[in-house]
């Protein structure tokens, strides 16, 4: 059995923080859990470009009797995502040894840091709405959402040849979500069955016209009188979130780092000592970039 040393304890504390951190962060993500995540445990630097291959388009040829095949030379598409965001949240713990004895204390410190990172990622992903230009934006600013508008969004993605097997999402702000809950055909038991009952009793919309519906506080709004809310309807492969590892601190600098990685997502937890405050400092950070992968697989639904 290895001897208990200050180095062992320090590493154990960082591992404990890292293990606790990522599941909590993933639980605070909405958009981050819906989009196509590209993660590799290779080191990255801010400004690096990630190339995401896009499948080519092929056509079917009718092979007549005695004929020959028509060789096609498809060009593999490419979408680029720049790792342009190094998001961090830092906090200090005066008596870090209490963390080992009282795990709930760790969660009390960790939660605000993780919420801050999740909010940053959500905001960046929803800020991509203006990049969806292949489909004409639907709806009018300052006007409530209607069943016909949801229907038009689903039709736009169908016309864009989104595969039927690929899930489609509608992410809206709180006011639009409330409007969806009050559309009679979606919120009454006699017209929507159990789904309508859940909308009334539990307040959850669930699924409408093949869209899984979610709400977020970070849906973008522009203009004034009226304000335009840029809700987003999209397929999973429309948006990419690329994440790469950040390097370990230099040895001998007094900082210890561990990686927390799960489900195509990863971040770094760094612990260091701050002599000015006589406290242990924790930094939770992540290097990522967001981008549109398939322009035609998303459409703005303005309200």
C-alpha positions as CSV (number, residue, x, y, z in Angstrom):
1,X,0.0,0.0,0.0
2,X,1.6,3.4,-1.0
3,X,2.3,5.8,1.7
4,X,0.0,8.7,2.3
5,X,1.8,11.9,1.2
6,X,0.8,15.4,0.6
7,X,1.3,14.8,-3.2
8,X,-1.0,11.8,-3.1
9,X,-3.6,13.8,-1.2
10,X,-3.3,16.7,-3.7
11,X,-3.8,14.4,-6.6
12,X,-6.7,12.7,-5.0
13,X,-8.4,16.1,-4.4
14,X,-8.0,17.1,-8.0
15,X,-9.3,13.7,-9.3
16,X,-12.3,14.0,-6.9
17,X,-13.1,17.5,-8.3
18,X,-12.7,16.3,-11.9
19,X,-14.9,13.2,-11.5
20,X,-17.7,15.3,-9.9
21,X,-17.4,18.2,-12.4
22,X,-18.2,16.8,-15.8
23,X,-21.5,15.0,-15.0
24,X,-22.7,18.1,-13.3
25,X,-21.8,20.3,-16.3
26,X,-23.5,18.0,-18.8
27,X,-26.6,18.1,-16.7
28,X,-26.7,21.9,-17.2
29,X,-26.4,21.8,-21.0
30,X,-29.3,22.0,-23.4
31,X,-27.9,22.8,-26.8
32,X,-24.6,21.1,-25.9
33,X,-26.4,17.8,-25.5
34,X,-28.3,18.1,-28.8
35,X,-25.6,19.1,-31.3
36,X,-22.9,17.0,-33.0
37,X,-20.0,16.9,-30.6
38,X,-16.5,16.3,-31.9
39,X,-14.0,15.5,-29.2
40,X,-10.5,13.9,-29.3
41,X,-8.1,13.6,-26.4
42,X,-5.4,15.3,-28.4
43,X,-4.0,18.6,-27.3
44,X,-5.3,21.8,-28.8
45,X,-4.4,25.4,-28.7
46,X,-6.7,28.4,-29.1
47,X,-7.0,29.3,-32.8
48,X,-6.6,25.7,-34.0
49,X,-8.9,24.7,-36.9
50,X,-10.9,21.5,-36.8
51,X,-11.9,20.0,-40.1
52,X,-15.2,18.1,-40.0
53,X,-15.8,15.9,-43.1
54,X,-19.2,16.1,-44.8
55,X,-20.5,13.1,-46.8
56,X,-20.6,13.8,-50.6
57,X,-23.7,13.6,-52.7
58,X,-24.0,10.8,-55.2
59,X,-26.6,10.1,-57.9
60,X,-28.2,6.9,-59.0
61,X,-27.7,5.6,-62.5
62,X,-30.0,3.3,-64.3
63,X,-27.8,0.5,-65.6
64,X,-29.3,-0.7,-68.9
65,X,-28.6,-4.2,-70.1
66,X,-25.2,-4.3,-71.6
67,X,-24.4,-0.9,-70.3
68,X,-21.5,0.2,-68.1
69,X,-21.5,1.8,-64.7
70,X,-20.9,5.6,-64.5
71,X,-18.0,6.4,-62.3
72,X,-18.6,9.4,-60.1
73,X,-15.9,11.5,-58.5
74,X,-17.5,12.8,-55.4
75,X,-15.9,15.6,-53.5
76,X,-15.8,15.1,-49.7
77,X,-17.3,18.2,-48.1
78,X,-15.6,20.0,-45.3
79,X,-16.8,22.2,-42.5
80,X,-14.3,24.1,-40.4
81,X,-14.6,24.8,-36.7
82,X,-12.1,27.2,-35.0
83,X,-11.2,26.5,-31.4
84,X,-11.7,30.2,-30.6
85,X,-13.1,29.9,-27.0
86,X,-11.1,29.1,-23.9
87,X,-13.7,29.3,-21.2
88,X,-12.8,29.1,-17.5
89,X,-14.4,29.4,-14.1
90,X,-12.1,29.8,-11.1
91,X,-12.9,29.6,-7.4
92,X,-10.9,29.2,-4.1
93,X,-11.4,26.9,-1.2
94,X,-9.8,28.1,2.1
95,X,-9.6,24.6,3.7
96,X,-9.5,22.1,0.9
97,X,-9.1,19.1,3.2
98,X,-12.7,19.5,4.2
99,X,-13.6,18.6,0.6
100,X,-12.5,15.0,1.2
101,X,-14.6,14.7,4.3
102,X,-17.7,16.6,3.1
103,X,-18.4,15.9,-0.6
104,X,-21.5,18.2,-0.5
105,X,-19.1,21.1,0.3
106,X,-17.4,20.4,-3.0
107,X,-20.6,20.5,-4.9
108,X,-21.5,23.8,-3.3
109,X,-18.3,25.3,-4.7
110,X,-18.4,23.5,-8.0
111,X,-22.0,24.2,-9.1
112,X,-21.6,28.0,-9.8
113,X,-18.4,27.4,-11.8
114,X,-20.1,24.6,-13.9
115,X,-23.2,26.7,-14.5
116,X,-21.1,29.5,-15.8
117,X,-19.3,27.3,-18.3
118,X,-22.6,25.7,-19.4
119,X,-24.2,29.1,-20.0
120,X,-21.2,30.2,-22.1
121,X,-21.4,27.1,-24.3
122,X,-25.2,27.5,-24.6
123,X,-25.0,31.1,-25.6
124,X,-22.3,30.5,-28.2
125,X,-24.3,27.6,-29.8
126,X,-27.6,29.6,-30.0
127,X,-25.6,32.6,-31.4
128,X,-25.2,30.5,-34.6
129,X,-28.8,31.3,-35.6
130,X,-27.7,33.9,-38.1
131,X,-25.4,31.4,-39.9
132,X,-28.4,29.4,-41.1
133,X,-29.1,31.1,-44.4
134,X,-29.9,28.2,-46.7
135,X,-33.6,28.2,-45.5
136,X,-35.6,31.4,-45.4
137,X,-36.3,32.4,-41.8
138,X,-39.8,31.6,-40.7
139,X,-42.1,33.7,-38.6
140,X,-42.3,37.3,-37.6
141,X,-40.8,39.1,-34.7
142,X,-43.2,39.9,-31.9
143,X,-45.8,37.4,-33.2
144,X,-46.7,34.3,-31.1
145,X,-45.7,30.9,-32.5
146,X,-48.5,28.9,-34.2
147,X,-49.0,25.3,-35.2
148,X,-48.7,26.3,-38.8
149,X,-45.2,27.8,-38.1
150,X,-44.0,24.6,-36.4
151,X,-45.4,22.7,-39.4
152,X,-43.5,25.0,-41.8
153,X,-40.2,24.4,-40.0
154,X,-40.6,20.7,-40.1
155,X,-41.5,20.9,-43.8
156,X,-38.4,23.0,-44.5
157,X,-36.1,20.4,-42.9
158,X,-37.9,17.6,-44.8
159,X,-37.3,19.5,-48.1
160,X,-33.7,19.8,-47.1
161,X,-33.6,16.0,-47.0
162,X,-32.8,15.6,-43.4
163,X,-32.8,11.8,-42.8
164,X,-36.0,10.5,-41.2
165,X,-33.9,8.6,-38.7
166,X,-32.1,11.8,-37.5
167,X,-33.7,13.5,-34.5
168,X,-34.9,17.1,-35.0
169,X,-35.1,19.7,-32.3
170,X,-36.9,23.0,-31.7
171,X,-35.2,25.2,-29.1
172,X,-37.2,28.2,-28.0
173,X,-37.2,30.8,-25.3
174,X,-39.5,30.7,-22.3
175,X,-42.3,32.9,-23.8
176,X,-42.5,30.8,-27.0
177,X,-42.5,27.6,-24.9
178,X,-45.4,28.9,-23.0
179,X,-47.2,29.8,-26.2
180,X,-46.7,26.2,-27.4
181,X,-48.2,24.8,-24.2
182,X,-51.4,26.8,-24.9
183,X,-52.0,25.7,-28.5
184,X,-55.3,23.8,-27.9
185,X,-54.5,20.8,-30.2
186,X,-51.2,20.2,-28.3
187,X,-52.4,20.9,-24.7
188,X,-55.7,19.1,-24.5
189,X,-56.2,15.4,-23.6
190,X,-59.0,15.0,-26.1
191,X,-56.8,16.1,-29.0
192,X,-53.2,15.1,-27.9
193,X,-53.8,12.3,-25.5
194,X,-51.2,11.8,-22.7
195,X,-48.9,14.4,-24.3
196,X,-51.6,17.0,-23.9
197,X,-52.2,16.0,-20.3
198,X,-48.4,16.3,-19.6
199,X,-48.4,19.7,-21.1
200,X,-51.1,20.8,-18.7
201,X,-50.1,18.9,-15.5
202,X,-46.3,18.7,-15.8
203,X,-45.7,21.7,-18.1
204,X,-43.6,19.8,-20.6
205,X,-44.3,20.1,-24.3
206,X,-42.3,16.9,-25.3
207,X,-42.6,16.3,-29.0
208,X,-44.5,18.4,-31.6
209,X,-44.7,17.5,-35.3
210,X,-41.5,15.4,-35.1
211,X,-39.6,18.1,-33.1
212,X,-38.3,17.4,-29.6
213,X,-39.0,20.7,-28.0
214,X,-36.6,22.3,-25.5
215,X,-36.4,25.8,-23.9
216,X,-33.4,27.8,-23.1
217,X,-32.8,31.2,-21.4
218,X,-30.1,31.9,-24.0
219,X,-32.1,32.0,-27.2
220,X,-31.0,35.2,-28.9
221,X,-33.2,38.3,-29.2
222,X,-32.6,41.3,-31.4
223,X,-34.3,44.6,-32.1
224,X,-36.9,46.5,-30.1
225,X,-40.6,47.2,-30.5
226,X,-41.0,44.5,-31.5
227,X,-38.2,42.3,-30.2
228,X,-37.4,39.4,-32.5
229,X,-36.7,36.0,-30.8
230,X,-34.6,33.8,-32.9
231,X,-35.7,30.3,-32.0
232,X,-34.0,27.5,-33.8
233,X,-35.2,24.3,-35.5
234,X,-32.4,22.0,-36.5
235,X,-31.2,18.4,-37.0
236,X,-28.4,17.1,-34.9
237,X,-25.8,17.2,-37.7
238,X,-26.6,20.9,-38.4
239,X,-24.3,22.2,-35.7
240,X,-20.9,21.1,-34.4
241,X,-19.3,21.6,-31.0
242,X,-15.6,20.7,-31.2
243,X,-13.6,20.2,-27.9
244,X,-9.9,19.5,-27.5
245,X,-7.7,18.9,-24.5
246,X,-5.7,21.7,-22.9
247,X,-2.1,21.0,-22.0
248,X,-0.9,20.0,-18.5
249,X,0.8,22.8,-16.4
250,X,4.6,22.8,-16.5
251,X,6.1,20.5,-13.9
252,X,7.3,22.2,-10.8
253,X,5.0,25.2,-11.1
254,X,2.9,24.2,-8.2
255,X,-0.2,23.3,-10.2
256,X,-1.8,19.9,-10.6
257,X,-4.3,19.1,-13.4
258,X,-6.7,16.3,-14.2
259,X,-8.9,15.7,-17.2
260,X,-12.6,15.0,-17.0
261,X,-13.8,13.4,-20.2
262,X,-17.2,11.8,-21.0
263,X,-19.5,11.4,-24.0
264,X,-17.5,13.4,-26.5
265,X,-16.8,16.2,-24.1
266,X,-13.8,17.0,-22.0
267,X,-12.4,19.7,-19.7
268,X,-9.5,20.3,-17.4
269,X,-9.4,20.9,-13.7
270,X,-6.3,22.7,-12.3
271,X,-5.5,23.1,-8.6
272,X,-2.9,25.5,-7.4
273,X,-2.0,27.3,-4.2
274,X,-2.5,31.0,-3.8
275,X,-0.2,32.4,-1.1
276,X,-1.9,35.8,-1.0
277,X,-5.1,34.3,0.2
278,X,-3.7,31.1,1.8
279,X,-6.2,29.1,-0.2
280,X,-6.3,26.4,-2.9
281,X,-7.5,27.7,-6.2
282,X,-9.4,25.6,-8.7
283,X,-9.8,26.4,-12.3
284,X,-12.3,24.5,-14.5
285,X,-11.6,25.3,-18.1
286,X,-12.5,24.0,-21.6
287,X,-11.2,24.7,-25.1
288,X,-13.9,24.6,-27.7
289,X,-15.4,26.0,-30.9
290,X,-18.8,26.0,-32.5
291,X,-19.9,26.1,-36.1
292,X,-22.6,25.3,-38.6
293,X,-21.9,21.9,-40.3
294,X,-24.9,21.6,-42.6
295,X,-26.5,25.0,-43.4
296,X,-29.7,23.5,-44.9
297,X,-30.4,21.3,-41.8
298,X,-31.4,24.3,-39.7
299,X,-33.9,27.1,-39.9
300,X,-34.8,30.2,-37.8
301,X,-38.2,30.2,-36.3
302,X,-38.8,33.8,-35.3
303,X,-41.4,35.0,-32.8
